[in-house]
């Protein structure tokens, strides 16, 4: 356990000693899931912070845990870039400000943004929108094409992060199925998907239940 985690545990104990025991027990849940990598567990926590959003002490603790687990700072930035249209651009402005306050190194990537062509499942979802909402389809195509082929995160990691957003926001219809399909195509097993839902249960048990019934 890191120094920051210990400081957080002491602070919780001062607030309520019984709750502190409950919180620490729940906090071990995600990190004990065997089918998720340490990077993926860190990304799950960072995504959860954006969805609540928890941009204070929890975010600081999770950024430190990610760095301690070997996550490159640019990968943390890329996670935020990827999630902007899913959780909302205004939230990400505040989140990037917090990263600066926390001392995360400046972005290394200054290249002009490239927009590639979509294919497969992502192209299909855009095509299905065109008849019902052509403007939304065009915007969705632009946003998806900007993200899914970029460096610093794998498609698997991107899909798992999007599934976390779906669980938090309870977008358990087409969005959840799309991201589950992308995750499976990237090699994610059913056991890993269930570990993901078990891991996010500490952030909202009832939401995890709803998602688990759809897998």
Secondary structure, 3 states (H helix, E strand, C coil): CCHHHHHHHHHHHHHCHHHHHHHHHHHHHHHCCCCCCHHHHHHHHHHHHHHHCCCCHHHHHHHHHHHHCCCCHHHHHHHHHHHHHHHCHHHHHHHHHHHHHCCCCCCCCCCCCCCCCCCHHHHHHHHHHHCCCHHHHHHHHHHHHHHCCCCCCCHHHHHHHHHHHHHHHCCCCHHHHHHHHHHHHCCCCHHHHHHHHHHHHHHCHHHHHHHHCCC
